[in-house]
Amino acid sequence: MASNNFIDYVKLICRSGKGGAGSRHYFRAKGLPNGGPDGGDGGRGGHIILEGNSQLWTLLHLQYQKHVFAKDGDSGGENLRTGAQGDDVVLQVPLGTVARNAETGEQMLEITEHGQRLVLLPGGRGGLGNDHFKTSTNQAPDYAQPGEPSVEAAVILELKLLADVGLVGFPNAGKSTLLSVVSAAKPKIADYAFTTLTPNLGVVAYRDYKSFVMADIPGIIEGAAEGKGLGTRFLRHIERNSMLLFMISCDSPDIAAEYEILLGELREFNPELLEKKRLLAITKTDMIDEELEAEMRETLPKDIPSIFISSLTNKNIVQLKDMIWKALEESRRDAPKTMRLGWDDENL
């Protein structure tokens, strides 16, 4: 898919609906000129709601929707009639979407499940009608509540891809080729750097009908955390991966040094990334013989499991899947239970 179709960041001006005013009305009928208060309540203003949709993988459909306004609630009426509720606005978003306040940077909520609905901005509650304020000493209250005001905010929606395995490496390390071999994904592949300009996802089939999702993240270069190359634009997608597969070509002059550079960029961007399970794959090993491979093995980092692979000849691809699956099982076992942020379905 063309790179301009992948949108992972949008800014919206959002405003929920204000609540309708309560009614200040008194019952009047023939023969009963001094009836009691019968003012109804105002209707709730519309919510701004985000709903997870697993069929979406980009925020493209929201790119040009700069303003999102929900309807106001109607005022209450006579005879205890409650005003109509303002229509909610439901925005469909891909899984992994995070909403932040554009002014404070505070995270408001995160969508992680299909069908999950969270209220981004709540509509104002409707005001109470004067019927609620009658007492034994005040049989004809001349008061009704106004509705609560709307809530307005500039909101940033940021997509962080949800995948089991994130591929991390310099440009032209063979990440896209591996993804094309182990899944049905068809990323752009060429023998020059920065072929991949947008993240790509692929479902990798495993033993006994199991599977996991692999994400090809555009290549990192030294200084990416400071904005060089593609900068941090796509590093955010690594944050939601269960584990990281570092990929370094066997023609690298110093594999250990290259690995440390990659670690440093992740550490600079978000130190918590280094707490994830990590594997190291030395790629394109169809270009070297067994003797050179044995020599290179002695120079590899000692703090990470490693494997020599070739996507061209399928060398050790099955073994790589086994290592990934084992690491994923360990990650799932060790992962703490997380709480969802924001309002949930019960508040709708």
C-alpha positions, 0 to 999 in steps of 0.5 A: 500500500502506498505510504501516503495511505498510512496515517498514524497521527491526527489532531482533532478539535473535539466538543461534546454536547452540552446538557439541556436545561431543566424546565420551569413549568407548572401544571395548568388545567381547567379547574386547576389553575394552581397546579404544582410544578411539572417541569421535566429534566434536560437531556444529556449532551452527546458523548464523543466516543472511540470504538475499536475496529480490527478491520482498520489499520490506519487513521486515514479516514480521520485525516481531514475530519478536523472538527468533531462536535456532538449534539446538545441535549434538548431542554426538558418540557412540561408534564415531566417530559425529559428532553431528548439526548444529544446524539453521540459521535462514534469514531471508529479507530484501529486497535492500538490507538492512543488519545492524548490531550494536545495541550498537556500531553496527558493520555486520555484513553487507549483502544486495544480490543475490537468493539471496545468503546470508551468515552473520549469527551463526556456530554454534559448532564441535563439539568433537573426540572423544577419538579425536583425542588418542591418541598413541604414549605415550597410547593411552587419552586421557581427554579430549574437547573441549567444543563452542564456545559460541553467539554472541548479539547484539542485531541491527538490520536496516535496509532501504535501498532499491536503486534507480537513481534517487532522487527528492529534493525538498520535499513536494508537489514532484511526485515521486509524480506523475512516478513514476506517469507514467513507471512502473506504480507507483501512489503516493498523490497529492494536492495537500497536503504529506506525501502520501507517507509511505513510499518507492515504487519503480517500473520505468521503461521506456526505449529498446530494452527498457532500464529503470531503477528509480526511488524516490520518497522521502518529502519532505524539509523544512529540518531533516530531518537534525535530526529535523524532519518525517519526519526521517532515517527515509527519508533512508537509502534515498537512500544506495543510489541510483545517482543523485539527481533533485532536483525543485523546483516552478516556483512556488518563490519561490527555486529556487536557495535551495531546492536549496541547502537540499536539498543541505544536508540531504543533506550533514548526513545523509551527506556522501557523498551529494553525490558521486552524480550529480545532475539538477535537474527544475523541475516543474509547468511547465504553469502557466508560459509560455515567457517566464517559463520563460526568466527562471527558467532564468537563476536556476537553479544552475549546477553541476547539469544541469537541465530543465523538465518537466510530468508533467501534459502529458508535457513533456520527460519523454522528454528527462528519461529520456535525461538520467537514462540518460546519468547512470546510465551514467556512474555505473556506469562510475565506480562502484568495485567493492565487497566484500561483508561477512560470511561467504559461501556457502562458509562455510555 
